[in-house]
Each structure stands twice: as structure tokens, then as C-alpha cells.
Amino acid sequence: MLLKDEVQMLRRVPLFSGVEPGKLKLLAFTSDRVSYGVGDTLFHQGDIGDAAYVVLDGTADILVESPTGPIKVAEVERNSIVGEIAILCDVSRTATVKATTGVEALRIRKDHFLKLLSDFPEITIQIMRVLADRLSHTTSELTEARSRVRQLE
């Protein structure tokens, strides 16, 4: 794929919609284009958080290990970002991400991702919105699960 095509794809990602084309070109140039087949793992829970992934095409499950095996907690789809929590919090991966279809993604190394955030505060605000939305969704699901457990007791 040509660099200009990757820039066009990045412009469709809400997170990067406000970033000037020159910076998107640099981001696309410094990122690695990666492909995964059905069932391939983008990264495992517990891995070092060395990159974030922008999903250009396809879907993947976000899985968290539990005593009874992996639990699907969310799904990643086209034009979304995954793997940024480990970078932002400087922790190991909090989940495993496994492709459910063919996935095309841009792998953005930690140093480039952090530089992008420092150069574009508006991206930082968007990331905060994404994380707040995920937290709200998780809190809602947890509340619902607790309610079901209490009903069973």
C-alpha cells in the first residue's frame, strides 16, 4: 500500500481526524504496516507494551485471562486503536487481542506514539475520551454482573 493511502486511512480514524496531513504522513512513514489472519494474536496479556495498533481493516476480540479461561471483554474494529493503555500507563498488556477476521493495522512504536501525543494535545483529549468511554462501559457491565450474581445468591 502506498504512503498516501495509509495517510487517507489514518484520516478516517476519529483519533487522528484533526491532525495535519504532514504529521499523518510522518506517522504513517514511521509506523509498521502489519497483517494478521483469523486467529492470529496481535499481542498477549502480560506482554511489554511497546506499541499501539490502529486497526485499518478487520476486527479482533479483546480477551482477559480468568481462572476459567479467556473472557471476551470487547471487540476492536476498523478505525479504532488498541494497545495504548500499556503505553500510557507504562504497564504490561492488560489483555490479549486476537483477530476474528483478517486484520490490517498500523503498529505505532511507543516513542512515536508518545511524541504524537506531546505534539498534538487534541489527540490526548481524544484518547482520554476513548478511555473514559471504555471505563464507563466496563463499569456498567460490572454493575450488571454484580446484580446478576446477587440474584443467584
PyMOL commands that set and color helices and strands:
alter all, ss='L'
color gray80, all
select helices_A, chain A and resi 3-12+14-16+21-30+84-89+110-119+121-152
alter helices_A, ss='H'
color red, helices_A
select strands_A, chain A and resi 32-36+41-43+51-57+60-64+71-76+80-82+96-99+103-109
alter strands_A, ss='S'
color yellow, strands_A
deselect
rebuild
show_as cartoon
